[in-house]
Amino acid sequence: MSADKIHTDDTPVPVLQPGRKTTKEGRLWTYVRDGTGWHDPTPGAVWFAYSPDRKGEHPKAHLKDFSGDMQADAYGGYDRIYEDRKDTDKPIREVACWAHARRKFYGLIKSTDSPLATQAVELIAKLYVVESSVRGKAPEQRQAARQAHAVPVLAQIKAWMIATAAKVSRKSEMAKAINYSLTRWDALVRYTTNGKLEIDNNAAERSVRPIALGRKNWMFAGSDEGGKRAAALYSLIGTAKMHGLNPEAYLRDVLARINDQKITEIDALLPWNMKPEIVGNASD
């Protein structure tokens, strides 16, 4: 939370209800610090937090010490946080996700083979062409390239959306897809004003993907406490993977050493302070 930009997302997790033969739906929230797109010297990290439901009070508590730009989806619970923190000394600015916006139109292509949706996806693809040319460059270079090349495309996309919205039914899926973007337009274009930001929230989505896959194998967490322990382990595993470590080898090494590790030197066991050649790399 000391970063000035983070990615966030959440995913459901089934949790066994004690005394019952059913499960409830808990949530795992992910917060990702990832500056690989511009070679941030600060080490990347993933932090998962568990909650027994999806109420907005949970991310509000998680983010109490954070201030800066937050790349997220359109979850309504974040809106109150942006508003409440807007005029404080710890504002949180919304940065929307072009992958989410694109997904609305891509779904229409799949379901209806819509020519209009195809036009939208082709226009958005131009933004990603710009991104491919600036990945790994310094923030100042990324911002300059986006201002020169992405901003004109964004103006073209907005004009197309406004014109198309006037031609289609307000209740149509196309209108809904367009409205999703237009109502978040300021947040969608914010990435062009800061070279440290990304065009989408894929960093957070990547971090929750293993949980979606894992649910098919472990079925449910045994309790709310089990959900908290899962969050702690996923934090270590996700961060280890970000640094090219084999998570199983990393955890085995930490467990073997932690009993003799001085509490004042516990940072030595953090994933970014471990060497892949010692604990095994992610491809092992």
PASEBA-1860 file (N, C-alpha, C; in nm, 3 decimals):
! residues 284
1> MSADKIHT> 0.082/-0.122/0.000/0.000/0.000/0.000/0.086/0.128/0.000 ~ 0.217/0.111/0.001/0.304/0.228/-0.007/0.324/0.273/-0.151 ~ 0.277/0.193/-0.246/0.290/0.229/-0.387/0.197/0.346/-0.420 ~ 0.224/0.414/-0.532/0.135/0.522/-0.574/0.039/0.475/-0.682 ~ 0.045/0.344/-0.717/-0.048/0.284/-0.811/-0.062/0.136/-0.780 ~ -0.185/0.090/-0.774/-0.208/-0.053/-0.753/-0.320/-0.102/-0.845 ~ -0.323/-0.232/-0.863/-0.431/-0.299/-0.936/-0.512/-0.377/-0.833 ~ -0.642/-0.384/-0.853/-0.725/-0.463/-0.761/-0.836/-0.536/-0.834
9> DDTPVPVL> -0.878/-0.647/-0.775/-0.988/-0.727/-0.828/-1.036/-0.815/-0.714 ~ -1.144/-0.888/-0.736/-1.189/-0.984/-0.635/-1.250/-1.104/-0.706 ~ -1.258/-1.213/-0.633/-1.312/-1.336/-0.690/-1.384/-1.413/-0.581 ~ -1.493/-1.482/-0.615/-1.567/-1.558/-0.514/-1.492/-1.682/-0.470 ~ -1.514/-1.723/-0.347/-1.457/-1.847/-0.296/-1.561/-1.916/-0.208 ~ -1.597/-2.041/-0.237/-1.696/-2.111/-0.154/-1.636/-2.144/-0.017 ~ -1.716/-2.119/0.087/-1.669/-2.139/0.224/-1.771/-2.226/0.297 ~ -1.723/-2.331/0.359/-1.811/-2.421/0.434/-1.870/-2.350/0.555
17> QPGRKTTK> -2.000/-2.367/0.576/-2.067/-2.308/0.691/-2.073/-2.411/0.805 ~ -2.008/-2.382/0.918/-2.005/-2.478/1.029/-2.145/-2.520/1.073 ~ -2.164/-2.649/1.094/-2.292/-2.700/1.140/-2.392/-2.720/1.029 ~ -2.358/-2.682/0.907/-2.447/-2.700/0.793/-2.377/-2.781/0.686 ~ -2.455/-2.833/0.594/-2.398/-2.910/0.484/-2.396/-2.829/0.356 ~ -2.381/-2.698/0.373/-2.380/-2.608/0.258/-2.260/-2.514/0.267 ~ -2.236/-2.442/0.159/-2.131/-2.341/0.157/-2.191/-2.204/0.133 ~ -2.121/-2.102/0.175/-2.158/-1.964/0.144/-2.052/-1.908/0.050
25> EGRLWTYV> -2.074/-1.789/-0.001/-1.980/-1.728/-0.095/-1.899/-1.620/-0.025 ~ -1.772/-1.652/0.005/-1.680/-1.551/0.055/-1.610/-1.485/-0.062 ~ -1.519/-1.393/-0.032/-1.445/-1.324/-0.139/-1.297/-1.320/-0.105 ~ -1.217/-1.331/-0.208/-1.074/-1.302/-0.197/-1.047/-1.178/-0.279 ~ -0.994/-1.076/-0.214/-0.960/-0.949/-0.280/-0.810/-0.949/-0.308 ~ -0.773/-0.908/-0.427/-0.632/-0.901/-0.461/-0.589/-0.757/-0.481 ~ -0.471/-0.724/-0.433/-0.410/-0.593/-0.454/-0.269/-0.618/-0.505 ~ -0.239/-0.562/-0.623/-0.115/-0.594/-0.692/-0.031/-0.469/-0.714
33> RDGTGWHD> 0.095/-0.479/-0.677/0.193/-0.374/-0.709/0.280/-0.430/-0.821 ~ 0.267/-0.374/-0.940/0.335/-0.429/-1.056/0.377/-0.317/-1.151 ~ 0.505/-0.288/-1.153/0.557/-0.184/-1.241/0.648/-0.240/-1.348 ~ 0.627/-0.368/-1.385/0.714/-0.430/-1.485/0.703/-0.362/-1.621 ~ 0.590/-0.298/-1.648/0.571/-0.233/-1.777/0.665/-0.117/-1.800 ~ 0.721/-0.062/-1.690/0.818/0.048/-1.705/0.942/0.027/-1.618 ~ 0.969/-0.099/-1.584/1.089/-0.137/-1.508/1.099/-0.064/-1.375 ~ 0.991/-0.064/-1.302/0.989/-0.006/-1.168/1.090/-0.080/-1.080
41> PTPGAVWF> 1.181/-0.007/-1.013/1.278/-0.074/-0.927/1.216/-0.131/-0.799 ~ 1.095/-0.085/-0.763/1.027/-0.140/-0.646/0.978/-0.281/-0.678 ~ 1.006/-0.377/-0.592/0.966/-0.515/-0.623/0.815/-0.532/-0.632 ~ 0.772/-0.614/-0.726/0.630/-0.643/-0.740/0.580/-0.728/-0.624 ~ 0.451/-0.716/-0.595/0.394/-0.791/-0.483/0.245/-0.809/-0.504 ~ 0.193/-0.920/-0.451/0.050/-0.947/-0.452/0.004/-0.967/-0.307 ~ -0.101/-0.899/-0.269/-0.158/-0.920/-0.135/-0.305/-0.958/-0.151 ~ -0.342/-1.073/-0.093/-0.480/-1.117/-0.092/-0.540/-1.095/0.047
49> AYSPDRKG> -0.666/-1.053/0.049/-0.739/-1.037/0.174/-0.872/-1.111/0.161 ~ -0.909/-1.181/0.265/-1.035/-1.256/0.263/-1.144/-1.178/0.336 ~ -1.268/-1.191/0.286/-1.384/-1.137/0.357/-1.501/-1.234/0.340 ~ -1.592/-1.239/0.436/-1.703/-1.334/0.429/-1.814/-1.293/0.331 ~ -1.804/-1.171/0.276/-1.903/-1.124/0.179/-1.837/-1.018/0.092 ~ -1.917/-0.955/0.004/-1.860/-0.858/-0.091/-1.899/-0.714/-0.059 ~ -1.924/-0.683/0.064/-1.962/-0.547/0.102/-1.847/-0.450/0.079 ~ -1.885/-0.326/0.043/-1.784/-0.224/0.014/-1.699/-0.186/0.132
57> EHPKAHLK> -1.743/-0.219/0.253/-1.665/-0.184/0.373/-1.530/-0.256/0.375 ~ -1.521/-0.370/0.306/-1.397/-0.447/0.309/-1.285/-0.378/0.229 ~ -1.306/-0.346/0.099/-1.199/-0.272/0.030/-1.172/-0.136/0.093 ~ -1.273/-0.075/0.151/-1.252/0.053/0.219/-1.150/0.037/0.331 ~ -1.163/-0.070/0.409/-1.068/-0.096/0.517/-0.931/-0.135/0.462 ~ -0.929/-0.217/0.357/-0.801/-0.259/0.299/-0.721/-0.139/0.248 ~ -0.793/-0.039/0.195/-0.728/0.074/0.127/-0.708/0.196/0.216 ~ -0.726/0.182/0.346/-0.722/0.299/0.435/-0.586/0.370/0.432
65> DFSGDMQA> -0.478/0.296/0.405/-0.346/0.357/0.403/-0.295/0.385/0.262 ~ -0.376/0.354/0.161/-0.332/0.376/0.023/-0.379/0.510/-0.029 ~ -0.296/0.571/-0.111/-0.334/0.693/-0.182/-0.266/0.691/-0.318 ~ -0.344/0.718/-0.422/-0.287/0.719/-0.556/-0.385/0.671/-0.659 ~ -0.336/0.612/-0.766/-0.418/0.563/-0.876/-0.449/0.416/-0.856 ~ -0.576/0.379/-0.873/-0.617/0.240/-0.856/-0.683/0.189/-0.983 ~ -0.622/0.089/-1.043/-0.678/0.027/-1.163/-0.770/-0.085/-1.120 ~ -0.897/-0.077/-1.161/-0.998/-0.170/-1.111/-1.109/-0.186/-1.212
73> DAYGGYDR> -1.200/-0.281/-1.182/-1.318/-0.297/-1.265/-1.426/-0.201/-1.216 ~ -1.547/-0.222/-1.261/-1.655/-0.127/-1.231/-1.737/-0.165/-1.108 ~ -1.680/-0.241/-1.016/-1.750/-0.279/-0.893/-1.800/-0.154/-0.820 ~ -1.929/-0.152/-0.789/-1.991/-0.035/-0.729/-1.934/0.005/-0.594 ~ -1.880/-0.092/-0.520/-1.826/-0.061/-0.389/-1.708/0.034/-0.394 ~ -1.638/0.039/-0.509/-1.525/0.130/-0.521/-1.571/0.275/-0.539 ~ -1.690/0.295/-0.595/-1.737/0.430/-0.626/-1.742/0.517/-0.500 ~ -1.791/0.460/-0.391/-1.801/0.536/-0.266/-1.662/0.573/-0.214
81> IYEDRKDT> -1.566/0.482/-0.234/-1.429/0.510/-0.189/-1.371/0.627/-0.267 ~ -1.388/0.626/-0.401/-1.337/0.737/-0.482/-1.399/0.868/-0.436 ~ -1.530/0.867/-0.412/-1.601/0.989/-0.376/-1.561/1.036/-0.237 ~ -1.557/0.947/-0.141/-1.525/0.985/-0.003/-1.382/1.037/0.012 ~ -1.292/0.988/-0.072/-1.151/1.027/-0.058/-1.110/1.140/-0.153 ~ -1.203/1.187/-0.235/-1.171/1.281/-0.342/-1.105/1.409/-0.291 ~ -1.157/1.469/-0.187/-1.106/1.597/-0.138/-1.026/1.583/-0.009 ~ -0.964/1.469/0.011/-0.884/1.446/0.131/-0.736/1.450/0.095
89> DKPIREVA> -0.651/1.433/0.197/-0.507/1.431/0.171/-0.461/1.293/0.123 ~ -0.556/1.197/0.114/-0.525/1.063/0.063/-0.627/1.023/-0.045 ~ -0.629/1.096/-0.156/-0.727/1.063/-0.260/-0.692/0.932/-0.331 ~ -0.795/0.866/-0.382/-0.777/0.749/-0.466/-0.844/0.778/-0.599 ~ -0.767/0.775/-0.706/-0.819/0.808/-0.839/-0.848/0.680/-0.916 ~ -0.965/0.677/-0.979/-1.006/0.560/-1.055/-0.936/0.554/-1.190 ~ -0.882/0.438/-1.223/-0.827/0.412/-1.357/-0.900/0.289/-1.409 ~ -0.981/0.308/-1.513/-1.064/0.199/-1.564/-0.983/0.108/-1.657
97> CWAHARRK> -1.048/0.002/-1.702/-0.980/-0.106/-1.773/-1.034/-0.121/-1.915 ~ -0.947/-0.104/-2.015/-0.990/-0.118/-2.153/-1.018/-0.263/-2.191 ~ -0.959/-0.356/-2.120/-0.989/-0.498/-2.147/-1.134/-0.528/-2.113 ~ -1.184/-0.468/-2.002/-1.325/-0.485/-1.965/-1.416/-0.421/-2.070 ~ -1.380/-0.300/-2.114/-1.461/-0.231/-2.215/-1.466/-0.312/-2.345 ~ -1.351/-0.362/-2.385/-1.344/-0.441/-2.508/-1.427/-0.568/-2.496 ~ -1.427/-0.628/-2.378/-1.498/-0.755/-2.356/-1.648/-0.741/-2.384 ~ -1.703/-0.624/-2.355/-1.847/-0.602/-2.380/-1.879/-0.618/-2.529
105> FYGLIKST> -1.790/-0.564/-2.612/-1.813/-0.571/-2.757/-1.775/-0.708/-2.813 ~ -1.669/-0.766/-2.759/-1.626/-0.897/-2.808/-1.734/-1.002/-2.781 ~ -1.803/-0.989/-2.670/-1.913/-1.081/-2.640/-2.023/-1.073/-2.743 ~ -2.048/-0.952/-2.795/-2.150/-0.934/-2.899/-2.107/-0.997/-3.031 ~ -1.977/-0.992/-3.059/-1.927/-1.057/-3.181/-1.951/-1.207/-3.172 ~ -1.923/-1.263/-3.056/-1.940/-1.407/-3.036/-2.087/-1.449/-3.045 ~ -2.175/-1.366/-2.988/-2.316/-1.406/-2.980/-2.398/-1.367/-3.103 ~ -2.361/-1.256/-3.166/-2.445/-1.207/-3.278/-2.366/-1.178/-3.405
113> DSPLATQA> -2.234/-1.189/-3.400/-2.150/-1.156/-3.515/-2.177/-1.012/-3.561 ~ -2.193/-0.922/-3.464/-2.230/-0.784/-3.492/-2.119/-0.708/-3.564 ~ -2.149/-0.648/-3.681/-2.050/-0.564/-3.752/-2.011/-0.441/-3.670 ~ -2.107/-0.384/-3.597/-2.076/-0.267/-3.515/-1.980/-0.304/-3.402 ~ -2.003/-0.417/-3.340/-1.913/-0.462/-3.234/-1.774/-0.488/-3.289 ~ -1.767/-0.541/-3.411/-1.638/-0.565/-3.476/-1.564/-0.434/-3.497 ~ -1.637/-0.329/-3.537/-1.576/-0.198/-3.554/-1.517/-0.148/-3.422 ~ -1.592/-0.167/-3.313/-1.545/-0.122/-3.181/-1.417/-0.194/-3.141
121> VELIAKLY> -1.415/-0.325/-3.160/-1.297/-0.405/-3.123/-1.176/-0.365/-3.207 ~ -1.198/-0.338/-3.335/-1.088/-0.297/-3.422/-1.033/-0.162/-3.381 ~ -1.119/-0.071/-3.337/-1.072/0.060/-3.290/-0.992/0.046/-3.161 ~ -1.041/-0.036/-3.069/-0.971/-0.055/-2.942/-0.836/-0.123/-2.965 ~ -0.830/-0.209/-3.067/-0.704/-0.276/-3.098/-0.593/-0.176/-3.130 ~ -0.630/-0.061/-3.186/-0.530/0.043/-3.218/-0.463/0.095/-3.090 ~ -0.538/0.098/-2.982/-0.480/0.142/-2.854/-0.374/0.044/-2.807 ~ -0.400/-0.085/-2.829/-0.305/-0.187/-2.785/-0.181/-0.191/-2.874
129> VVESSVRG> -0.194/-0.147/-2.997/-0.076/-0.135/-3.083/0.019/-0.032/-3.024 ~ -0.036/0.078/-2.976/0.046/0.181/-2.911/0.114/0.123/-2.788 ~ 0.037/0.047/-2.708/0.093/-0.011/-2.586/0.207/-0.107/-2.614 ~ 0.196/-0.185/-2.719/0.302/-0.280/-2.751/0.432/-0.208/-2.785 ~ 0.422/-0.084/-2.833/0.542/-0.008/-2.871/0.608/0.060/-2.752 ~ 0.537/0.072/-2.640/0.594/0.145/-2.526/0.623/0.055/-2.406 ~ 0.589/-0.072/-2.416/0.613/-0.160/-2.301/0.762/-0.170/-2.271 ~ 0.797/-0.149/-2.145/0.935/-0.155/-2.101/1.009/-0.024/-2.110
137> KAPEQRQA> 0.945/0.079/-2.162/1.009/0.210/-2.172/0.983/0.293/-2.047 ~ 1.057/0.401/-2.033/1.045/0.489/-1.916/0.907/0.554/-1.914 ~ 0.854/0.586/-1.794/0.722/0.649/-1.784/0.706/0.772/-1.873 ~ 0.810/0.856/-1.881/0.800/0.978/-1.962/0.782/0.944/-2.110 ~ 0.852/0.842/-2.157/0.839/0.800/-2.297/0.702/0.740/-2.323 ~ 0.653/0.661/-2.228/0.521/0.599/-2.242/0.412/0.707/-2.250 ~ 0.422/0.805/-2.162/0.321/0.912/-2.161/0.325/0.992/-2.291 ~ 0.445/1.024/-2.338/0.458/1.104/-2.460/0.401/1.028/-2.580
145> ARQAHAVP> 0.429/0.899/-2.589/0.379/0.819/-2.701/0.227/0.808/-2.696 ~ 0.173/0.790/-2.578/0.028/0.780/-2.564/-0.040/0.912/-2.602 ~ 0.020/1.023/-2.560/-0.039/1.153/-2.595/-0.036/1.174/-2.746 ~ 0.071/1.129/-2.809/0.084/1.151/-2.954/0.000/1.054/-3.035 ~ -0.012/0.931/-2.991/-0.074/0.828/-3.075/-0.205/0.771/-3.020 ~ -0.217/0.755/-2.887/-0.339/0.697/-2.831/-0.450/0.799/-2.816 ~ -0.416/0.921/-2.778/-0.519/1.023/-2.756/-0.602/1.048/-2.882 ~ -0.542/1.060/-3.002/-0.624/1.076/-3.122/-0.716/0.956/-3.148
153> VLAQIKAW> -0.668/0.835/-3.119/-0.751/0.716/-3.136/-0.867/0.719/-3.037 ~ -0.840/0.761/-2.915/-0.945/0.770/-2.814/-1.053/0.869/-2.855 ~ -1.012/0.979/-2.915/-1.111/1.076/-2.965/-1.196/1.014/-3.075 ~ -1.133/0.934/-3.158/-1.205/0.864/-3.266/-1.303/0.763/-3.207 ~ -1.260/0.690/-3.105/-1.347/0.590/-3.042/-1.467/0.657/-2.977 ~ -1.444/0.767/-2.906/-1.554/0.835/-2.838/-1.655/0.888/-2.940 ~ -1.605/0.948/-3.047/-1.696/1.001/-3.151/-1.777/0.887/-3.213 ~ -1.712/0.773/-3.236/-1.782/0.658/-3.293/-1.890/0.608/-3.197
161> MIATAAKV> -1.859/0.601/-3.069/-1.956/0.553/-2.971/-2.077/0.645/-2.962 ~ -2.054/0.775/-2.960/-2.165/0.870/-2.951/-2.254/0.861/-3.075 ~ -2.190/0.853/-3.192/-2.267/0.844/-3.316/-2.344/0.713/-3.325 ~ -2.282/0.604/-3.283/-2.347/0.473/-3.289/-2.460/0.463/-3.189 ~ -2.440/0.520/-3.071/-2.543/0.516/-2.967/-2.672/0.584/-3.014 ~ -2.657/0.683/-3.100/-2.774/0.756/-3.151/-2.852/0.675/-3.254 ~ -2.790/0.569/-3.307/-2.853/0.490/-3.413/-2.918/0.360/-3.362 ~ -2.878/0.314/-3.245/-2.926/0.184/-3.197/-3.026/0.205/-3.083
169> SRKSEMAK> -3.104/0.101/-3.057/-3.201/0.106/-2.948/-3.130/0.124/-2.814 ~ -3.188/0.207/-2.728/-3.128/0.231/-2.597/-3.126/0.106/-2.511 ~ -3.214/0.011/-2.542/-3.222/-0.111/-2.463/-3.140/-0.225/-2.524 ~ -3.074/-0.199/-2.635/-2.997/-0.303/-2.702/-2.867/-0.332/-2.626 ~ -2.810/-0.450/-2.651/-2.683/-0.486/-2.590/-2.571/-0.396/-2.639 ~ -2.583/-0.350/-2.763/-2.483/-0.258/-2.815/-2.485/-0.126/-2.738 ~ -2.604/-0.076/-2.711/-2.615/0.048/-2.633/-2.556/0.031/-2.493 ~ -2.580/-0.086/-2.434/-2.525/-0.112/-2.300/-2.373/-0.116/-2.303
177> AINYSLTR> -2.318/-0.177/-2.407/-2.172/-0.185/-2.419/-2.111/-0.047/-2.435 ~ -2.176/0.036/-2.516/-2.127/0.172/-2.538/-2.140/0.254/-2.409 ~ -2.253/0.240/-2.343/-2.277/0.316/-2.221/-2.175/0.280/-2.112 ~ -2.134/0.153/-2.107/-2.033/0.111/-2.010/-1.907/0.196/-2.024 ~ -1.866/0.220/-2.148/-1.744/0.298/-2.171/-1.765/0.447/-2.152 ~ -1.874/0.500/-2.207/-1.895/0.645/-2.201/-1.914/0.695/-2.058 ~ -1.980/0.616/-1.973/-2.000/0.660/-1.835/-1.871/0.653/-1.753 ~ -1.769/0.584/-1.804/-1.640/0.573/-1.734/-1.528/0.638/-1.815
185> WDALVRYT> -1.564/0.727/-1.906/-1.467/0.776/-2.002/-1.345/0.841/-1.937 ~ -1.366/0.926/-1.839/-1.252/0.994/-1.775/-1.156/0.893/-1.715 ~ -1.211/0.788/-1.653/-1.127/0.685/-1.593/-1.059/0.599/-1.699 ~ -1.125/0.580/-1.813/-1.067/0.499/-1.921/-0.950/0.569/-1.990 ~ -0.952/0.701/-1.995/-0.844/0.774/-2.064/-0.735/0.820/-1.968 ~ -0.753/0.798/-1.839/-0.656/0.847/-1.740/-0.517/0.787/-1.761 ~ -0.510/0.666/-1.816/-0.380/0.603/-1.832/-0.289/0.681/-1.926 ~ -0.347/0.767/-2.013/-0.265/0.843/-2.107/-0.196/0.962/-2.039
193> TNGKLEID> -0.233/0.993/-1.915/-0.177/1.109/-1.846/-0.063/1.072/-1.752 ~ -0.033/0.943/-1.740/0.069/0.899/-1.645/0.133/0.772/-1.701 ~ 0.260/0.778/-1.732/0.330/0.665/-1.792/0.347/0.545/-1.702 ~ 0.317/0.561/-1.572/0.326/0.448/-1.480/0.200/0.362/-1.483 ~ 0.093/0.416/-1.540/-0.033/0.343/-1.544/-0.037/0.247/-1.662 ~ -0.129/0.151/-1.655/-0.146/0.055/-1.764/-0.280/0.080/-1.833 ~ -0.294/0.025/-1.951/-0.417/0.041/-2.027/-0.530/-0.044/-1.970 ~ -0.495/-0.148/-1.897/-0.597/-0.238/-1.844/-0.558/-0.292/-1.707
201> NNAAERSV> -0.646/-0.372/-1.652/-0.627/-0.427/-1.517/-0.584/-0.574/-1.522 ~ -0.514/-0.611/-1.627/-0.477/-0.752/-1.644/-0.384/-0.802/-1.535 ~ -0.306/-0.715/-1.473/-0.217/-0.758/-1.364/-0.297/-0.819/-1.251 ~ -0.410/-0.756/-1.216/-0.495/-0.809/-1.109/-0.567/-0.935/-1.155 ~ -0.614/-0.935/-1.279/-0.685/-1.053/-1.330/-0.593/-1.175/-1.336 ~ -0.467/-1.155/-1.369/-0.372/-1.266/-1.370/-0.355/-1.324/-1.230 ~ -0.358/-1.238/-1.130/-0.333/-1.284/-0.994/-0.446/-1.370/-0.940 ~ -0.570/-1.349/-0.987/-0.682/-1.430/-0.936/-0.710/-1.553/-1.022
209> RPIALGRK> -0.646/-1.563/-1.137/-0.671/-1.678/-1.225/-0.640/-1.812/-1.158 ~ -0.530/-1.826/-1.082/-0.504/-1.954/-1.015/-0.613/-1.994/-0.915 ~ -0.680/-1.895/-0.857/-0.787/-1.926/-0.763/-0.905/-1.987/-0.837 ~ -0.939/-1.930/-0.951/-1.048/-1.985/-1.032/-1.019/-2.128/-1.074 ~ -0.893/-2.154/-1.107/-0.854/-2.291/-1.144/-0.853/-2.382/-1.021 ~ -0.808/-2.329/-0.908/-0.798/-2.408/-0.786/-0.931/-2.451/-0.731 ~ -1.034/-2.367/-0.752/-1.167/-2.401/-0.699/-1.217/-2.536/-0.750 ~ -1.171/-2.575/-0.868/-1.214/-2.703/-0.925/-1.150/-2.821/-0.851
217> NWMFAGSD> -1.042/-2.794/-0.780/-0.969/-2.901/-0.713/-0.995/-2.908/-0.563 ~ -0.988/-2.791/-0.497/-1.006/-2.795/-0.351/-1.149/-2.768/-0.307 ~ -1.237/-2.733/-0.396/-1.382/-2.723/-0.373/-1.424/-2.608/-0.282 ~ -1.372/-2.599/-0.158/-1.415/-2.491/-0.069/-1.314/-2.472/0.043 ~ -1.320/-2.352/0.105/-1.245/-2.327/0.228/-1.327/-2.381/0.344 ~ -1.260/-2.433/0.447/-1.332/-2.499/0.555/-1.404/-2.405/0.651 ~ -1.366/-2.276/0.650/-1.425/-2.177/0.740/-1.374/-2.040/0.701 ~ -1.425/-1.936/0.769/-1.373/-1.801/0.746/-1.224/-1.794/0.780
225> EGGKRAAA> -1.184/-1.862/0.887/-1.042/-1.865/0.923/-0.960/-1.934/0.816 ~ -1.018/-2.040/0.756/-0.952/-2.107/0.645/-0.936/-2.014/0.526 ~ -1.037/-1.928/0.503/-1.028/-1.830/0.396/-0.914/-1.732/0.418 ~ -0.894/-1.692/0.544/-0.784/-1.600/0.577/-0.649/-1.667/0.554 ~ -0.639/-1.794/0.591/-0.513/-1.866/0.571/-0.486/-1.884/0.420 ~ -0.593/-1.911/0.345/-0.577/-1.923/0.199/-0.526/-1.792/0.140 ~ -0.579/-1.680/0.190/-0.536/-1.548/0.141/-0.387/-1.527/0.167 ~ -0.341/-1.566/0.286/-0.199/-1.550/0.320/-0.111/-1.634/0.227
233> LYSLIGTA> -0.152/-1.759/0.203/-0.073/-1.846/0.116/-0.074/-1.797/-0.028 ~ -0.192/-1.753/-0.077/-0.199/-1.702/-0.214/-0.114/-1.577/-0.229 ~ -0.101/-1.497/-0.123/-0.016/-1.378/-0.128/0.129/-1.418/-0.151 ~ 0.175/-1.516/-0.076/0.314/-1.563/-0.089/0.336/-1.630/-0.225 ~ 0.241/-1.715/-0.265/0.254/-1.787/-0.391/0.253/-1.691/-0.509 ~ 0.158/-1.597/-0.509/0.148/-1.502/-0.619/0.271/-1.413/-0.630 ~ 0.324/-1.368/-0.517/0.442/-1.283/-0.519/0.564/-1.363/-0.562 ~ 0.575/-1.487/-0.516/0.686/-1.573/-0.558/0.687/-1.590/-0.710
241> KMHGLNPE> 0.570/-1.612/-0.768/0.561/-1.630/-0.913/0.602/-1.503/-0.987 ~ 0.566/-1.387/-0.931/0.604/-1.261/-0.995/0.755/-1.247/-1.005 ~ 0.827/-1.311/-0.912/0.973/-1.298/-0.910/1.043/-1.421/-0.965 ~ 0.969/-1.501/-1.042/1.029/-1.613/-1.112/1.064/-1.731/-1.025 ~ 1.006/-1.737/-0.903/1.035/-1.848/-0.813/0.935/-1.961/-0.832 ~ 0.980/-2.082/-0.813/0.890/-2.196/-0.803/0.822/-2.188/-0.667 ~ 0.690/-2.165/-0.661/0.624/-2.142/-0.532/0.641/-2.256/-0.432 ~ 0.633/-2.380/-0.480/0.647/-2.493/-0.387/0.788/-2.496/-0.328
249> AYLRDVLA> 0.890/-2.476/-0.414/1.028/-2.475/-0.366/1.051/-2.358/-0.271 ~ 0.991/-2.243/-0.303/1.005/-2.125/-0.217/0.947/-2.151/-0.079 ~ 0.823/-2.202/-0.073/0.759/-2.228/0.056/0.835/-2.335/0.135 ~ 0.885/-2.437/0.066/0.962/-2.541/0.134/1.088/-2.481/0.198 ~ 1.154/-2.393/0.124/1.277/-2.331/0.173/1.248/-2.241/0.294 ~ 1.139/-2.163/0.284/1.102/-2.074/0.395/1.069/-2.155/0.519 ~ 0.992/-2.260/0.504/0.953/-2.342/0.620/1.075/-2.408/0.685 ~ 1.175/-2.441/0.605/1.295/-2.504/0.659/1.381/-2.405/0.736
257> RINDQKIT> 1.371/-2.277/0.699/1.460/-2.177/0.758/1.395/-2.090/0.865 ~ 1.263/-2.080/0.864/1.198/-1.975/0.943/1.213/-1.995/1.093 ~ 1.227/-2.119/1.139/1.238/-2.144/1.282/1.365/-2.084/1.342 ~ 1.470/-2.074/1.260/1.597/-2.019/1.307/1.621/-1.876/1.260 ~ 1.521/-1.819/1.189/1.538/-1.684/1.135/1.508/-1.580/1.242 ~ 1.598/-1.485/1.261/1.574/-1.378/1.356/1.458/-1.292/1.308 ~ 1.372/-1.249/1.400/1.256/-1.169/1.361/1.299/-1.038/1.297 ~ 1.417/-0.988/1.334/1.467/-0.863/1.276/1.519/-0.884/1.134
265> EIDALLPW> 1.533/-1.011/1.093/1.584/-1.041/0.959/1.480/-1.117/0.875 ~ 1.352/-1.106/0.914/1.247/-1.181/0.845/1.232/-1.136/0.700 ~ 1.269/-1.010/0.670/1.258/-0.961/0.532/1.342/-1.042/0.434 ~ 1.445/-1.109/0.486/1.531/-1.189/0.398/1.455/-1.303/0.333 ~ 1.341/-1.340/0.392/1.262/-1.452/0.339/1.151/-1.406/0.245 ~ 1.139/-1.276/0.221/1.039/-1.228/0.125/1.079/-1.271/-0.016 ~ 0.982/-1.298/-0.100/1.013/-1.353/-0.233/1.115/-1.274/-0.313 ~ 1.109/-1.140/-0.308/1.201/-1.062/-0.391/1.344/-1.061/-0.336
273> NMKPEIVG> 1.364/-1.117/-0.216/1.498/-1.130/-0.161/1.554/-1.271/-0.175 ~ 1.481/-1.359/-0.242/1.524/-1.497/-0.263/1.571/-1.514/-0.407 ~ 1.670/-1.598/-0.428/1.726/-1.618/-0.561/1.665/-1.743/-0.628 ~ 1.616/-1.731/-0.750/1.559/-1.847/-0.820/1.655/-1.965/-0.828 ~ 1.785/-1.936/-0.842/1.881/-2.045/-0.855/1.898/-2.123/-0.724 ~ 1.853/-2.064/-0.612/1.863/-2.130/-0.484/1.737/-2.211/-0.453 ~ 1.619/-2.150/-0.474/1.494/-2.217/-0.439/1.423/-2.280/-0.558 ~ 1.475/-2.258/-0.678/1.411/-2.313/-0.797/1.332/-2.207/-0.869
281> NASD> 1.336/-2.207/-1.002/1.262/-2.105/-1.076/1.126/-2.158/-1.118 ~ 1.042/-2.068/-1.166/0.901/-2.100/-1.194/0.884/-2.206/-1.302 ~ 0.986/-2.228/-1.384/0.973/-2.326/-1.492/1.011/-2.467/-1.447 ~ 1.063/-2.479/-1.324/1.104/-2.612/-1.274/0.982/-2.703/-1.254
END
